[in-house]
Amino acid sequence: DFKHVDREKHFAGTGVYNDVILQNLQQLVDAGKSVIARIPVIPRFNTGIGTARAMAKKLKEIGVKEVHLLPFHQFGQNKYTQLGLTYEMENVKQLHPDILENYQKAFLDEGLDCSFH
């Protein structure tokens, strides 16, 4: 999963930098492996069109050809409740592909095969 192109924002949102993720993608592409970059599209984190464009450019630069967008949903909320954890995204609406057409277009415009999953 590639969650954000900005190293510091990736760290702020995930607790890890994206360096290893990008290095692994590059190594796989360089080794001739078929790579599908999965991008969870997360409200308030990486849903901006500028972010999508920057991510698309980075993936194209690496040589990735296919991207799966994973729109945010509320399926994980029950798991957090069962574990007694606070679910910070509780009142955030699900993202549907039809409202993410411009997000997807940023990847298509870079020549990447991009679909929702």
C-alpha positions as CSV (number, residue, x, y, z in Angstrom):
1,D,0.0,0.0,0.0
2,F,1.2,3.5,-1.0
3,K,-0.7,5.9,1.2
4,H,1.0,9.3,0.6
5,V,3.7,10.7,-1.6
6,D,4.9,13.3,1.0
7,R,7.3,11.6,3.3
8,E,6.4,13.6,6.4
9,K,2.6,13.4,5.8
10,H,3.0,9.7,5.4
11,F,4.8,9.5,8.7
12,A,2.2,11.7,10.4
13,G,-0.6,9.5,9.2
14,T,0.9,6.1,9.5
15,G,3.8,6.3,12.0
16,V,6.3,5.2,9.3
17,Y,8.0,7.0,6.5
18,N,7.3,5.9,2.9
19,D,11.0,5.4,2.0
20,V,10.9,1.6,2.3
21,I,7.6,1.4,0.4
22,L,9.0,3.4,-2.5
23,Q,12.3,1.5,-2.4
24,N,10.5,-1.9,-2.5
25,L,8.3,-0.7,-5.4
26,Q,11.4,0.4,-7.3
27,Q,13.2,-2.9,-6.6
28,L,10.3,-4.9,-7.8
29,V,9.9,-2.9,-11.0
30,D,13.7,-3.1,-11.6
31,A,13.5,-6.9,-11.2
32,G,10.8,-7.1,-13.9
33,K,8.0,-8.0,-11.5
34,S,4.4,-7.1,-12.3
35,V,3.6,-4.5,-9.6
36,I,0.1,-3.2,-8.6
37,A,0.3,-0.2,-6.3
38,R,-2.7,-0.2,-3.9
39,I,-3.7,3.2,-2.7
40,P,-6.2,3.5,0.2
41,V,-8.0,6.8,-0.5
42,I,-8.5,8.2,3.0
43,P,-10.5,11.4,3.8
44,R,-8.5,14.2,5.5
45,F,-5.3,12.4,4.6
46,N,-4.7,11.8,0.9
47,T,-7.9,12.7,-1.0
48,G,-6.7,16.0,-2.5
49,I,-6.3,16.0,-6.3
50,G,-2.8,17.6,-5.9
51,T,-1.8,14.6,-3.8
52,A,-3.3,12.2,-6.4
53,R,-1.3,13.9,-9.2
54,A,1.9,13.8,-7.2
55,M,1.4,10.1,-6.3
56,A,0.6,9.3,-9.9
57,K,3.8,11.1,-11.1
58,K,5.9,9.2,-8.5
59,L,4.5,5.9,-9.5
60,K,5.1,6.6,-13.2
61,E,8.7,7.7,-12.4
62,I,9.3,4.4,-10.6
63,G,7.8,2.4,-13.5
64,V,4.6,1.1,-11.9
65,K,1.9,0.6,-14.6
66,E,-1.1,-0.4,-12.6
67,V,-2.9,1.2,-9.6
68,H,-5.8,0.0,-7.5
69,L,-7.6,2.7,-5.6
70,L,-9.2,1.5,-2.4
71,P,-11.9,4.0,-1.4
72,F,-12.4,4.6,2.4
73,H,-15.2,2.6,3.9
74,Q,-16.6,2.0,7.4
75,F,-16.0,-1.8,7.4
76,G,-13.3,-1.5,10.1
77,Q,-15.4,0.4,12.6
78,N,-16.8,-2.8,14.2
79,K,-13.3,-4.2,14.7
80,Y,-12.2,-1.1,16.6
81,T,-15.4,-1.3,18.8
82,Q,-14.8,-5.0,19.6
83,L,-11.2,-4.2,20.6
84,G,-12.3,-1.3,22.7
85,L,-10.3,1.2,20.6
86,T,-11.3,4.6,19.6
87,Y,-12.3,4.8,15.9
88,E,-11.2,8.3,14.8
89,M,-13.0,7.9,11.5
90,E,-16.4,7.1,13.1
91,N,-18.3,10.1,11.6
92,V,-16.5,10.1,8.2
93,K,-18.6,9.2,5.2
94,Q,-17.6,6.4,2.9
95,L,-16.0,7.3,-0.4
96,H,-17.7,5.9,-3.5
97,P,-15.9,5.6,-6.8
98,D,-18.4,8.0,-8.5
99,I,-17.2,10.9,-6.4
100,L,-13.6,10.0,-7.0
101,E,-13.6,10.3,-10.8
102,N,-11.1,13.3,-10.7
103,Y,-8.9,11.4,-8.3
104,Q,-8.8,8.4,-10.7
105,K,-8.3,10.8,-13.7
106,A,-5.0,12.0,-12.1
107,F,-3.6,8.5,-12.5
108,L,-5.1,7.9,-15.9
109,D,-3.6,11.2,-17.2
110,E,-0.2,9.8,-16.3
111,G,-0.9,6.7,-18.4
112,L,-1.4,4.4,-15.5
113,D,-4.0,1.6,-15.6
114,C,-6.1,2.7,-12.6
115,S,-9.3,1.1,-11.2
116,F,-11.3,0.9,-8.0
117,H,-11.3,-2.1,-5.8
